[in-house]
Amino acid sequence: MHVVYPYGCGVDVHKRSITASVLLSETGGKGQREIRRFGTMTRDLLELADWLQSPHVTHVAMESTGVYSPSAKPRFRTS
């Protein structure tokens, strides 16, 4: 498989929690994956944003089946 974004994260937004899975690709096709769960309060979203910046995640894909994602979107935007 061809790696398009070597430092990416998938985020699944629920009413009371957010699950994030970071995949960091390495040379040679191997990679590391880490999954963490966060709350949905502002302090939790800030903690998630800090966590995503620590391994230098460049792209985030967010999925939500309800109306829970609008409060999370501004926390992921960069200036």
FENDA-V682294 format. One record per backbone hydrogen bond with DSSP energy under -1.0 kcal/mol. CO is the residue of the C=O (numbers start at 1). NH is the residue of the N-H. E is the energy in kcal/mol with one decimal. If there is no record, write none. Layout:
# FENDA-V682294
CO_NH_E / CO_NH_E
This chain:
# FENDA-V682294
6_25_-3.0 / 7_58_-2.6 / 7_59_-1.3 / 8_23_-2.7 / 9_61_-2.8 / 10_21_-2.5 / 11_63_-2.8 / 12_19_-2.3 / 17_14_-2.7 / 18_38_-3.0 / 19_12_-2.8 / 20_36_-2.6 / 21_10_-2.2 / 22_34_-2.1 / 23_8_-1.9 / 24_32_-2.4 / 26_29_-1.4 / 30_26_-3.3 / 32_24_-2.8 / 34_22_-2.9 / 36_20_-3.0 / 38_18_-2.9 / 41_45_-2.2 / 42_46_-2.3 / 43_47_-1.8 / 44_48_-2.2 / 45_49_-2.4 / 46_50_-2.3 / 47_51_-2.3 / 48_52_-2.3 / 49_53_-1.5 / 50_54_-1.5 / 52_57_-2.2 / 53_56_-1.2 / 59_9_-1.7 / 61_11_-3.2 / 63_13_-2.9 / 69_72_-1.3 / 69_73_-1.7 / 73_76_-1.5
